[in-house]
Amino acid sequence: MAEHATQLLMKKCGVLEPNKKADEKDHANFRTPFVVPMKPAVVGGMRDTFGLDEGGSHPLSAVVIDAKD
């Protein structure tokens, strides 16, 4: 089930073409934006997606703020 969910997310993000099963290269391309330090575009996108501000009380705020530095 987890692999199916990952492949669906990869397709929604544009990393994986429709009707293709993910291989190791696809998985690596999908994970790359989430490495430390995160790129500013990824951090900004996560803030927008999850409704986070620069220092709010949301549980993920600390992660996003740390990634900005």
Backbone torsions as a table, in degrees:
resi	resn	phi	psi	omega
1	MET	NA	-41.6	-179.5
2	ALA	-62.4	-40.5	179.9
3	GLU	-65.2	-39.8	178.5
4	HIS	-63.1	-43.6	179.0
5	ALA	-64.1	-40.5	178.6
6	THR	-63.4	-43.6	179.9
7	GLN	-65.1	-38.6	177.3
8	LEU	-62.8	-44.6	178.0
9	LEU	-63.2	-40.5	178.3
10	MET	-61.4	-39.9	178.5
11	LYS	-67.4	-42.1	179.9
12	LYS	-64.8	-31.8	179.9
13	CYS	-83.6	-7.2	179.1
14	GLY	85.0	10.8	179.8
15	VAL	-82.6	-29.4	-175.6
16	LEU	-122.2	133.2	179.2
17	GLU	-71.9	149.2	176.3
18	PRO	-58.1	147.0	178.0
19	ASN	66.3	16.7	176.7
20	LYS	-114.1	140.7	175.5
21	LYS	-92.5	133.6	-175.5
22	ALA	-67.2	138.2	172.4
23	ASP	-111.0	-174.7	-176.8
24	GLU	-61.3	-37.3	179.4
25	LYS	-63.7	-42.2	178.1
26	ASP	-62.9	-42.7	178.6
27	HIS	-62.6	-41.6	179.4
28	ALA	-63.9	-42.1	178.1
29	ASN	-63.6	-35.1	180.0
30	PHE	-71.0	-39.6	-176.6
31	ARG	-79.6	-24.2	-173.9
32	THR	-51.6	-44.2	-178.8
33	PRO	-65.1	-13.9	-174.9
34	PHE	-99.8	11.7	178.5
35	VAL	-81.8	159.1	-180.0
36	VAL	-91.9	133.4	-4.6
37	PRO	-79.8	145.4	179.1
38	MET	-74.6	145.6	178.1
39	LYS	-71.9	146.6	-178.7
40	PRO	-54.4	-36.7	-179.5
41	ALA	-65.0	-36.7	179.0
42	VAL	-69.1	-43.6	179.6
43	VAL	-61.1	-47.3	179.0
44	GLY	-62.2	-40.2	177.9
45	GLY	-64.2	-38.8	178.1
46	MET	-68.5	-39.3	176.9
47	ARG	-59.2	-46.1	-179.8
48	ASP	-65.0	-46.0	-177.1
49	THR	-62.3	-43.1	-175.4
50	PHE	-99.1	4.9	177.3
51	GLY	67.1	35.9	-179.0
52	LEU	-94.2	143.3	174.1
53	ASP	-102.0	-172.1	-176.4
54	GLU	-66.9	-24.9	-176.9
55	GLY	-154.5	33.6	-177.1
56	GLY	-70.5	-178.7	-176.3
57	SER	-96.3	8.1	178.8
58	HIS	-64.5	141.9	-177.2
59	PRO	-55.7	-28.3	-179.9
60	LEU	-89.2	-5.0	-177.9
61	SER	-57.6	-41.3	-179.5
62	ALA	-62.3	-38.9	179.4
63	VAL	-64.9	-45.7	-178.1
64	VAL	-68.0	-40.5	179.5
65	ILE	-66.1	-43.4	177.9
66	ASP	-61.7	-37.7	-179.4
67	ALA	-67.4	-25.9	-179.5
68	LYS	-67.0	-34.8	-177.0
69	ASP	-70.4	NA	NA
